[in-house]
Amino acid sequence: MTMPFTAPESYVSSVIAAGEPDADSLCFAFQQTLLLVAGEAPGLRLPAHWELANLGRPPLRRLYLGTLGLRACYAFEYGADTEAPPGMLWQGLRALYGRLDDSLFALAGRALQYIDWDRTHQFCGRCGTPMRHREGERARECPACRLIAYPRIAPAVMCLVRRESEILLARSPHFPPACTARSPASSNRASRWSNASRARCWRKPESASPIRAISPASPGRSRIR
């Protein structure tokens, strides 16, 4: 997988749709943090727009994301009690890593954060007035006090700690038994710069148990190439 967390080169962000969703549109339908996918692994795909009608209810919200190549992209949110139709399932994004097309996986993460932002900014944080979408940009504006809220996309930072031909992996105690160890990682926030996130990665292995180095001399372990 090549750079799955960056915006695809063919993606153009926009807030103004040229029309309604059609058969070629890419639809990112969410139930809380779960994405609706169709098919069976490894051939998972996004549902077509007409297939969303099988959910049996209208979405709580719909956001236009822009275009990927020539295909319009939309994000939808459905209620927590919406059941997946036959042949589809609600799946967390982490479980879809490596199972969904790279470009779609990257946009799914962005779409989820836009949906969460729109849901949590229905009312003004300053005066409590219902907010409205600001024309021409991705923002919500309070008609009373003019407070403007923009979405905050939170990237992640992953650090590679290496010693010659070994890399350091950490495995948290709450991981499932079959879950493999991972490189230390952290997320950026508005109050945390990349350097601070990187420093947090160094501290994390102290609380992760156990930690180990991947060595070429260890049977069944990978070697750095």
C-alpha positions in Angstrom: 0.0 0.0 0.0 1.4 3.4 -1.0 0.8 6.4 1.2 -2.8 5.5 2.1 -3.4 8.5 4.3 -2.6 11.3 1.8 -5.2 12.8 -0.4 -5.2 11.0 -3.8 -3.6 13.0 -6.7 -6.8 12.9 -8.7 -8.9 14.2 -5.8 -10.3 17.8 -6.0 -12.0 19.1 -2.9 -15.2 21.1 -3.3 -18.3 22.1 -1.4 -20.6 22.9 -4.4 -21.9 19.9 -6.3 -22.7 20.1 -10.0 -25.9 18.0 -9.5 -27.4 15.2 -7.6 -25.6 11.9 -6.9 -25.8 9.5 -9.9 -24.7 5.9 -10.8 -21.1 7.0 -11.1 -20.9 8.8 -7.7 -18.8 7.5 -4.9 -20.9 7.2 -1.7 -19.3 7.0 1.7 -22.2 6.0 4.0 -21.5 6.0 7.7 -23.3 4.8 10.8 -21.5 6.6 13.6 -17.8 5.6 12.8 -18.7 2.6 10.7 -18.5 2.6 6.9 -21.0 0.7 4.7 -19.2 -1.6 2.3 -20.5 -4.2 -0.1 -19.1 -7.5 -1.4 -16.7 -9.9 0.2 -13.0 -9.6 1.0 -10.7 -9.0 -0.7 -13.2 -7.4 -3.2 -14.9 -4.9 -0.9 -16.4 -1.8 -2.6 -18.5 1.2 -1.8 -22.2 0.8 -2.4 -23.7 2.5 -5.4 -26.0 5.4 -4.8 -29.1 3.5 -5.8 -28.2 0.7 -3.3 -28.5 3.2 -0.4 -32.2 3.1 -0.9 -32.1 -0.5 0.4 -31.3 1.0 3.8 -35.0 1.9 4.1 -34.6 5.4 5.4 -33.1 8.8 4.4 -29.7 9.9 5.7 -29.4 12.2 8.6 -27.0 14.4 6.6 -25.3 14.5 3.2 -22.1 16.3 2.4 -20.5 16.8 -1.0 -16.7 16.1 -0.8 -15.5 17.0 -4.3 -14.4 14.7 -7.2 -12.0 11.8 -7.5 -11.1 11.8 -11.1 -14.4 12.4 -12.9 -16.5 10.8 -10.1 -18.4 13.0 -7.6 -17.9 12.0 -4.0 -20.5 12.2 -1.2 -20.6 11.4 2.5 -23.8 10.3 4.2 -24.7 9.6 7.8 -27.4 7.2 8.9 -28.9 6.5 12.3 -27.5 4.1 14.8 -30.4 1.6 14.3 -30.0 1.4 10.5 -29.4 -2.2 9.5 -27.1 -3.1 6.6 -28.9 -4.7 3.6 -28.1 -8.3 2.6 -24.6 -8.4 1.0 -23.4 -5.3 2.9 -22.0 -4.6 6.3 -21.0 -1.7 8.5 -17.3 -1.9 9.1 -14.8 0.2 11.0 -12.1 1.9 9.0 -9.2 0.3 10.8 -10.6 -3.1 9.8 -10.7 -1.9 6.1 -7.0 -1.0 6.0 -5.5 -3.0 3.1 -8.9 -4.3 2.1 -10.3 -1.2 0.4 -8.8 0.6 -2.6 -6.1 3.0 -1.4 -7.8 6.2 -2.8 -11.1 5.2 -1.3 -9.6 4.4 2.0 -7.9 7.8 2.2 -11.1 9.6 1.3 -13.1 7.6 3.8 -11.0 8.9 6.6 -11.6 12.5 5.4 -15.3 11.9 4.9 -15.7 10.5 8.4 -14.1 13.6 10.0 -16.3 15.9 7.9 -19.4 14.0 9.0 -18.3 14.2 12.6 -17.6 17.9 12.3 -21.0 18.6 10.7 -22.8 16.6 13.4 -21.0 18.3 16.3 -21.4 21.9 15.0 -25.2 22.1 14.7 -25.3 24.8 17.3 -23.0 27.8 18.0 -20.5 27.2 20.7 -20.7 30.9 21.7 -24.4 31.7 21.9 -26.2 28.4 21.2 -28.0 29.6 18.0 -28.5 26.9 15.3 -25.6 27.2 12.8 -25.9 27.2 9.0 -23.6 26.2 6.2 -21.5 29.0 5.0 -21.9 29.5 1.2 -18.9 28.7 -1.0 -16.7 27.1 1.7 -16.7 24.2 4.1 -17.7 26.0 7.2 -20.7 26.6 9.5 -21.6 30.1 10.5 -23.8 31.4 13.3 -26.4 33.9 12.0 -26.6 35.6 15.4 -23.0 36.2 16.5 -21.2 35.4 13.2 -18.9 32.7 14.7 -17.5 30.6 12.0 -16.4 26.9 12.6 -14.2 25.1 10.2 -13.5 21.3 10.1 -10.3 20.1 11.7 -8.7 17.2 9.9 -6.5 15.2 12.3 -3.6 13.5 10.7 -1.6 10.7 12.3 2.1 10.4 13.0 3.8 7.1 12.9 7.5 6.7 13.9 10.0 4.1 12.7 12.5 3.3 15.5 15.3 1.2 14.1 18.6 -0.2 15.3 20.6 -1.5 12.4 18.4 -4.3 10.9 15.9 -4.2 13.7 12.7 -2.2 14.2 10.9 -1.5 17.4 7.3 -2.6 17.7 4.9 -2.1 20.6 1.9 -4.2 21.6 -0.7 -2.7 23.9 -2.3 -5.0 26.6 -5.8 -4.3 25.2 -5.0 -5.7 21.7 -6.8 -8.9 20.8 -4.6 -12.0 21.1 -4.2 -12.4 17.3 -3.4 -8.7 16.7 0.2 -8.1 15.7 2.4 -5.4 17.2 2.6 -2.0 15.6 5.0 0.9 15.2 4.5 3.6 17.9 2.0 6.2 16.6 0.2 9.3 17.7 -2.3 11.8 16.2 -1.9 15.5 15.5 -4.4 17.9 17.1 -4.9 21.6 16.9 -2.9 22.0 20.1 -0.2 19.5 19.2 2.4 20.1 16.5 4.0 17.2 14.6 7.2 17.4 16.8 5.0 17.0 19.9 3.2 14.0 18.4 6.6 12.5 17.5 7.8 12.9 21.0 4.6 11.3 22.3 5.4 8.3 20.1 8.7 7.8 21.9 6.9 7.8 25.3 4.2 5.4 24.3 6.3 2.2 24.3 6.9 2.8 28.0 3.2 1.9 28.8 2.9 -0.7 26.1 3.5 -4.3 27.0 5.4 -6.1 25.7 7.7 -4.4 23.3 10.3 -6.1 21.1 12.6 -5.6 18.3 12.1 -7.4 15.0 15.4 -9.2 14.2 16.5 -11.2 11.1 17.8 -13.8 13.5 14.4 -14.4 15.1 12.4 -17.2 13.4 9.2 -16.1 11.7 10.0 -12.3 12.0 10.6 -9.9 9.2 13.8 -8.2 8.2 14.2 -4.6 7.2 15.0 -4.3 3.5 
